[in-house]
């Protein structure tokens, strides 16, 4: 008779353990996935840090020089943009 009582307790504990996997578990999982997605989206949309090696922000002239050096803009475009910046 003592063993039967132990089996009943085990069954009750097992039953309560299954409740955590029901609706509550689904809500927690959906919340976790949504929070993770929001963090990833925030990090992806955050503007890139455009500071120079010494820690100060790049000036417009520095950005133009870097773009010319990397081939993003032509020398003609560089000259036109430089004039526009200095006006």
N, C-alpha and C positions, 0 to 999 in steps of 0.2 A: 504494500500500500504506500510506503514511503517513496518508492520509485515512481509510482503513478503521479504522485503530487509533484515530483521534480519534473516530470515530462510536461505537466500542465504549465508550470512556471516557464519552462523553456519555450513552449509554444506561445505563451503570452509575450515573452520578451522578443521572440522572433517576429511576431505580428506587429509589435510596436516599431521595430526596426524597419519594417517594410513601409511604414507611413512616411518616412523621410524621403523615400524615392518617388512618392506620388506627386501631387500638385505642388507641394512645397519645393521639392527638388527641381521640378520643371521651372518654377518661377526663379529660383536662385540661379539656375543654369542660364536662363534667358537674360537675367540681369547682368550676370558676369560677362556674357558674350557681348551684350550691348555696351557695357562700360569699356571693355577692351577695344571694341570697334571705335568708340568715341575718342579714346586716347590715341589710337593709331591715326585717325583722321586729323586730330589736332596737331600731332607731330608732323604729319605730312604737309599740312597747310601752313605751318609756321614759316615765316620768311627765313631764308638762309642768312647766316651771319656774314655780313660783308665787311668785316673789319680787316684792317691791314695787320701785318705781323706784330707791330708795336701796340696793338690794341685799340687804336683810334679808328673811327670810321673812315672809309675811303672817300676822298673828294671826287667830284665829278671828273676833274682832269685825270686823276689816277685811274678811274674806271675806264675812261677813254683810252688812255695809254695801254692798259691791260687788254682791252678789246682789240686794239690795233695790233698789239704784239701777238695775240692768239689767232689773228686772221678773221675775227668776227666782222670787222669793218675794214673798208679800203682806206687808203691814205687820203683820198678825196673826201670821203665821208668824215674822216677824223678831222680834217681841216674845217669843214663846214660846221661840224658839231662843236669844235673848239671855239669858233667865232661866235656861235649862238650862245655858248656858255659865258663868254666874256662880255657879252652885250649887257 
